[in-house]
Amino acid sequence: ALQELRRALERFQRSEVPHLGLAWFLATCPEDTYRNGAEAVAEGLRACEISSWEDWAAVDVLGAAYAETGEFDRAIEFVSLALTLPGSSPKDRDLMQDRLSRYQARIAIRDLGPLGRSRNPVEEGMHAYTRDDYDRALLYLNAILPPNPAESLSDDLFQFLHGSQDA
């Protein structure tokens, strides 16, 4: 997945979406070896700059990146800002509110742990993706990002999950 995100970034350097996707992955990946808070912050900042600081998702991802570095005050600042920006769905706002409360408790996303299973939905989705089981990957990832372009990020991220496939 990391290689796919880096390839997407190479192809679409001026688009905020690959920067946003890479920042989220680097900030939240359940595998310690793949997380890199400093790089996540840099990619999150780039996504925010490209969007002129008007995309709630980019600002929210920047918050997650700062939480990964342990800078929870900055994480709180950015998720709070994201909540004031237009365009998020009620589900997205609920997820941001949940992250905000976790950041206030000094809990980074990587520290959430499994949800009553051996893996959480992100882990299950990434595991399926690495096995080229795209249907299963989308099933789990859509549990977090529902496939409704008017109400979630899935539509933007879908093209990067399926890099070489046409729409």
Contacts in CASP RR format, 6 or more apart in sequence:
PFRMAT RR
TARGET T0000
AUTHOR 0000-0000-0000
METHOD contacts of the structure
MODEL  1
ALQELRRALERFQRSEVPHLGLAWFLATCPEDTYRNGAEAVAEGLRACEI
SSWEDWAAVDVLGAAYAETGEFDRAIEFVSLALTLPGSSPKDRDLMQDRL
SRYQARIAIRDLGPLGRSRNPVEEGMHAYTRDDYDRALLYLNAILPPNPA
ESLSDDLFQFLHGSQDA
1 25 0 8 1.000
1 126 0 8 1.000
1 129 0 8 1.000
1 130 0 8 1.000
2 25 0 8 1.000
2 34 0 8 1.000
4 160 0 8 1.000
4 161 0 8 1.000
4 163 0 8 1.000
5 18 0 8 1.000
5 21 0 8 1.000
5 22 0 8 1.000
5 25 0 8 1.000
5 160 0 8 1.000
6 22 0 8 1.000
7 163 0 8 1.000
8 17 0 8 1.000
8 18 0 8 1.000
8 22 0 8 1.000
8 160 0 8 1.000
8 163 0 8 1.000
9 18 0 8 1.000
9 19 0 8 1.000
9 22 0 8 1.000
11 18 0 8 1.000
12 18 0 8 1.000
14 50 0 8 1.000
15 50 0 8 1.000
16 46 0 8 1.000
16 47 0 8 1.000
16 48 0 8 1.000
16 50 0 8 1.000
16 51 0 8 1.000
16 55 0 8 1.000
16 58 0 8 1.000
17 47 0 8 1.000
17 156 0 8 1.000
17 157 0 8 1.000
17 159 0 8 1.000
17 160 0 8 1.000
18 160 0 8 1.000
19 43 0 8 1.000
19 44 0 8 1.000
19 46 0 8 1.000
19 47 0 8 1.000
19 50 0 8 1.000
19 58 0 8 1.000
20 43 0 8 1.000
20 44 0 8 1.000
20 47 0 8 1.000
20 55 0 8 1.000
20 57 0 8 1.000
20 58 0 8 1.000
20 61 0 8 1.000
21 43 0 8 1.000
21 47 0 8 1.000
21 61 0 8 1.000
21 157 0 8 1.000
21 160 0 8 1.000
22 39 0 8 1.000
22 40 0 8 1.000
22 43 0 8 1.000
23 40 0 8 1.000
23 41 0 8 1.000
23 42 0 8 1.000
23 43 0 8 1.000
23 44 0 8 1.000
23 47 0 8 1.000
23 61 0 8 1.000
23 62 0 8 1.000
23 64 0 8 1.000
23 65 0 8 1.000
24 40 0 8 1.000
24 61 0 8 1.000
24 64 0 8 1.000
25 34 0 8 1.000
25 40 0 8 1.000
26 34 0 8 1.000
26 35 0 8 1.000
26 36 0 8 1.000
26 37 0 8 1.000
26 39 0 8 1.000
26 40 0 8 1.000
26 43 0 8 1.000
26 65 0 8 1.000
26 68 0 8 1.000
27 35 0 8 1.000
27 37 0 8 1.000
27 40 0 8 1.000
27 61 0 8 1.000
27 63 0 8 1.000
27 64 0 8 1.000
27 65 0 8 1.000
27 67 0 8 1.000
27 68 0 8 1.000
27 108 0 8 1.000
27 109 0 8 1.000
27 110 0 8 1.000
28 35 0 8 1.000
28 64 0 8 1.000
28 68 0 8 1.000
28 109 0 8 1.000
28 110 0 8 1.000
28 122 0 8 1.000
29 35 0 8 1.000
29 110 0 8 1.000
29 126 0 8 1.000
30 110 0 8 1.000
30 113 0 8 1.000
30 119 0 8 1.000
30 120 0 8 1.000
30 122 0 8 1.000
30 123 0 8 1.000
30 126 0 8 1.000
32 110 0 8 1.000
35 68 0 8 1.000
35 110 0 8 1.000
37 65 0 8 1.000
37 68 0 8 1.000
37 69 0 8 1.000
38 69 0 8 1.000
40 64 0 8 1.000
40 65 0 8 1.000
40 68 0 8 1.000
40 69 0 8 1.000
41 62 0 8 1.000
41 65 0 8 1.000
41 66 0 8 1.000
41 69 0 8 1.000
43 65 0 8 1.000
44 58 0 8 1.000
44 61 0 8 1.000
44 62 0 8 1.000
44 65 0 8 1.000
45 62 0 8 1.000
47 55 0 8 1.000
47 58 0 8 1.000
47 61 0 8 1.000
47 62 0 8 1.000
48 55 0 8 1.000
48 58 0 8 1.000
48 59 0 8 1.000
48 62 0 8 1.000
50 58 0 8 1.000
51 58 0 8 1.000
53 59 0 8 1.000
54 85 0 8 1.000
55 85 0 8 1.000
56 82 0 8 1.000
56 83 0 8 1.000
56 85 0 8 1.000
56 86 0 8 1.000
56 87 0 8 1.000
56 88 0 8 1.000
56 92 0 8 1.000
56 96 0 8 1.000
57 82 0 8 1.000
57 88 0 8 1.000
57 92 0 8 1.000
57 153 0 8 1.000
59 78 0 8 1.000
59 79 0 8 1.000
59 81 0 8 1.000
59 82 0 8 1.000
59 85 0 8 1.000
60 78 0 8 1.000
60 79 0 8 1.000
60 82 0 8 1.000
60 96 0 8 1.000
60 99 0 8 1.000
62 78 0 8 1.000
63 74 0 8 1.000
63 75 0 8 1.000
63 77 0 8 1.000
63 78 0 8 1.000
63 79 0 8 1.000
63 82 0 8 1.000
63 99 0 8 1.000
63 103 0 8 1.000
64 75 0 8 1.000
64 79 0 8 1.000
64 99 0 8 1.000
64 108 0 8 1.000
64 109 0 8 1.000
66 72 0 8 1.000
66 74 0 8 1.000
66 75 0 8 1.000
66 78 0 8 1.000
67 75 0 8 1.000
67 99 0 8 1.000
67 102 0 8 1.000
67 103 0 8 1.000
67 107 0 8 1.000
67 108 0 8 1.000
67 109 0 8 1.000
68 108 0 8 1.000
68 109 0 8 1.000
68 110 0 8 1.000
70 106 0 8 1.000
70 108 0 8 1.000
72 103 0 8 1.000
72 104 0 8 1.000
72 106 0 8 1.000
75 103 0 8 1.000
75 108 0 8 1.000
76 100 0 8 1.000
76 103 0 8 1.000
76 104 0 8 1.000
79 96 0 8 1.000
79 99 0 8 1.000
79 100 0 8 1.000
79 103 0 8 1.000
80 100 0 8 1.000
82 88 0 8 1.000
82 96 0 8 1.000
83 93 0 8 1.000
83 96 0 8 1.000
83 97 0 8 1.000
83 100 0 8 1.000
88 96 0 8 1.000
89 148 0 8 1.000
89 150 0 8 1.000
89 151 0 8 1.000
89 152 0 8 1.000
91 146 0 8 1.000
91 151 0 8 1.000
91 152 0 8 1.000
92 151 0 8 1.000
92 152 0 8 1.000
92 153 0 8 1.000
95 144 0 8 1.000
99 109 0 8 1.000
102 108 0 8 1.000
102 109 0 8 1.000
102 112 0 8 1.000
112 120 0 8 1.000
113 120 0 8 1.000
114 120 0 8 1.000
114 123 0 8 1.000
115 121 0 8 1.000
117 124 0 8 1.000
119 127 0 8 1.000
121 140 0 8 1.000
121 141 0 8 1.000
121 143 0 8 1.000
121 144 0 8 1.000
122 140 0 8 1.000
122 141 0 8 1.000
122 144 0 8 1.000
124 136 0 8 1.000
124 140 0 8 1.000
125 136 0 8 1.000
125 137 0 8 1.000
125 139 0 8 1.000
125 140 0 8 1.000
125 141 0 8 1.000
126 137 0 8 1.000
128 134 0 8 1.000
128 136 0 8 1.000
128 137 0 8 1.000
128 139 0 8 1.000
128 140 0 8 1.000
129 137 0 8 1.000
129 161 0 8 1.000
134 161 0 8 1.000
134 162 0 8 1.000
137 161 0 8 1.000
138 147 0 8 1.000
138 161 0 8 1.000
141 154 0 8 1.000
141 161 0 8 1.000
142 154 0 8 1.000
145 152 0 8 1.000
145 153 0 8 1.000
145 154 0 8 1.000
145 157 0 8 1.000
146 152 0 8 1.000
146 154 0 8 1.000
147 154 0 8 1.000
147 155 0 8 1.000
147 158 0 8 1.000
148 154 0 8 1.000
148 155 0 8 1.000
149 155 0 8 1.000
149 156 0 8 1.000
159 167 0 8 1.000
END
